[in-house]
């Protein structure tokens, strides 16, 4: 009979593995590292996740849930200018980078750089998550356009993709330079572009 999995243990493993991968990268973390950090036997870890890829896919799904919550928390409709939502999204990233001394960056972006050419299953999941982010931000900007915040010539979807590209690109440079000013510059560029379409 197959041993029943404990959901609390499963979540603990995913939480520990996510942090290790965030700090050291996927290739820098072994199954033994995860077992030691989670304080479980290696055999028990393999009971839950028989391969490193299975663990990585589960970790990504686990992280994606939190990432989606973070995205949606900054896209709440209100009477305020949509520029505030975008500004707050960037500010959240700046604060997170400052707290980590610019060491961690974006968990999803890190995996995209490390694994997109290494594991097709993870690449597809990463691509789908970025598509979700672009779609959600595009829908938010489109809503604001219908509410009269932006000119009719404004393109919400392409703008959403550009804003996210600015944010992710600036994170990469900030991580290399150990300085969040690049993210602040990207934020101001995004806001300046949006202001050209504000009614």
C-alpha positions in Angstrom: 0.0 0.0 0.0 1.3 3.5 -0.9 2.0 5.6 2.1 -0.4 8.5 2.3 1.1 12.0 1.9 0.9 14.6 4.6 -0.2 17.9 3.2 1.5 19.9 5.9 4.8 18.1 5.2 4.3 18.6 1.5 3.8 22.4 1.9 6.8 22.5 4.3 9.0 20.8 1.7 7.8 23.2 -1.1 8.4 26.3 1.1 11.9 25.2 2.1 12.8 24.2 -1.5 11.5 27.5 -2.9 13.8 29.5 -0.6 16.8 27.3 -1.4 16.2 27.7 -5.1 15.6 31.4 -4.7 18.9 31.8 -2.9 21.1 29.3 -4.8 19.4 28.7 -8.1 17.9 25.4 -9.3 21.1 23.8 -10.4 22.8 24.8 -7.1 20.3 22.8 -5.0 20.3 19.1 -4.6 17.6 16.8 -3.3 19.9 16.1 -0.3 20.1 19.9 0.4 16.3 20.1 0.5 16.0 17.1 2.7 18.5 18.5 5.2 16.9 22.0 5.2 13.4 20.5 5.6 14.7 18.2 8.4 13.3 15.1 6.8 14.9 11.9 5.6 15.9 11.8 1.9 13.8 8.8 1.4 10.8 10.7 2.7 11.5 13.5 0.2 11.6 11.1 -2.6 8.2 9.7 -1.4 6.7 13.1 -2.1 8.8 14.0 -5.1 10.6 11.1 -6.9 12.7 13.4 -9.0 14.3 16.8 -8.9 12.2 17.9 -11.8 9.0 16.8 -10.1 10.0 18.9 -7.1 10.9 21.9 -9.3 7.5 21.7 -11.0 5.7 21.5 -7.7 7.8 24.4 -6.3 7.0 26.5 -9.3 3.2 25.9 -8.9 3.5 26.6 -5.2 5.4 29.9 -5.9 3.0 30.8 -8.7 0.0 30.9 -6.3 1.8 33.5 -4.2 3.0 35.4 -7.3 -0.5 35.7 -8.7 -1.8 37.0 -5.4 0.9 39.6 -5.4 0.0 40.6 -9.0 -3.7 40.9 -8.3 -3.1 42.9 -5.1 -1.8 45.8 -7.2 -4.5 45.7 -9.8 -7.5 46.5 -7.6 -9.9 48.9 -9.3 -10.5 52.2 -7.4 -11.2 55.8 -8.2 -7.5 56.6 -7.9 -5.3 57.1 -11.0 -4.0 53.8 -12.5 -0.6 55.4 -12.3 -0.7 54.8 -8.6 -1.2 51.1 -9.1 1.8 50.8 -11.4 4.0 53.0 -9.1 3.1 50.8 -6.1 4.0 47.6 -8.0 7.4 49.0 -8.8 7.8 50.3 -5.2 7.1 46.9 -3.8 9.8 45.4 -5.9 12.3 48.1 -4.9 11.6 47.5 -1.2 12.0 43.7 -1.6 15.3 44.2 -3.4 16.5 46.6 -0.7 15.6 44.1 2.0 17.6 41.4 0.3 20.5 43.7 -0.5 19.8 43.1 -4.2 20.7 39.5 -3.9 17.5 37.7 -4.8 15.7 39.4 -7.7 12.5 37.9 -9.1 12.0 34.2 -8.4 10.2 33.6 -11.7 12.7 35.8 -13.7 15.6 33.9 -12.1 14.2 30.6 -13.2 13.4 31.9 -16.7 17.1 32.8 -17.2 18.4 29.6 -15.7 16.0 27.0 -17.0 14.2 28.2 -20.2 16.8 26.3 -22.3 17.2 23.5 -19.9 13.7 22.2 -19.1 10.8 22.6 -21.5 8.1 21.7 -18.9 9.3 24.5 -16.6 9.8 26.9 -19.5 6.2 26.5 -20.5 5.0 27.1 -16.9 7.2 30.2 -16.7 5.9 31.5 -20.0 2.3 30.9 -18.9 2.8 32.8 -15.7 4.3 35.8 -17.5 1.4 35.6 -19.9 -1.0 35.7 -16.9 0.7 38.8 -15.6 0.6 40.5 -18.9 -3.1 39.6 -19.3 -4.1 40.7 -15.9 -2.3 44.1 -16.2 -3.6 44.5 -19.7 -7.2 43.9 -18.5 -6.7 46.4 -15.7 -5.4 49.1 -18.0 -8.2 48.3 -20.5 -10.8 48.8 -17.7 -9.2 52.1 -16.8 -9.4 53.1 -20.5 -13.1 52.3 -20.6 -13.5 54.4 -17.4 -12.0 57.4 -19.2 -8.5 57.5 -17.8 -6.7 56.9 -21.1 -7.1 58.1 -24.7 -8.8 55.7 -27.1 -5.4 55.4 -29.0 -3.9 53.8 -25.9 -3.1 50.0 -26.3 -3.5 48.3 -22.9 -2.1 44.9 -23.9 1.2 46.0 -25.5 1.7 48.6 -22.7 1.3 45.9 -20.1 4.0 43.8 -21.8 6.3 46.8 -22.0 5.8 47.7 -18.3 6.5 44.1 -17.2 9.6 44.0 -19.5 10.8 47.2 -17.9 10.3 45.8 -14.4 11.9 42.5 -15.0 14.8 43.9 -17.0 15.5 46.5 -14.3 15.5 43.8 -11.7 18.3 41.9 -13.6 20.4 45.1 -13.8 19.8 46.0 -10.2 20.8 42.5 -9.1 24.1 42.9 -11.0 24.8 46.4 -9.9 23.5 45.9 -6.3 21.6 49.1 -6.6 17.8 49.7 -6.9 18.1 53.0 -8.8 17.7 51.1 -12.1 14.2 49.9 -10.9 13.3 53.5 -9.9 14.4 54.7 -13.4 12.3 52.0 -15.0 9.3 53.0 -12.9 9.7 56.7 -14.0 9.9 55.6 -17.6 6.8 53.5 -17.3 4.9 56.4 -15.6 6.1 58.9 -18.1 4.8 56.8 -21.0 1.4 56.3 -19.3 1.1 60.0 -18.7 1.2 60.7 -22.4 -2.1 58.9 -22.7 -3.8 60.2 -19.6 -7.0 62.2 -20.2 
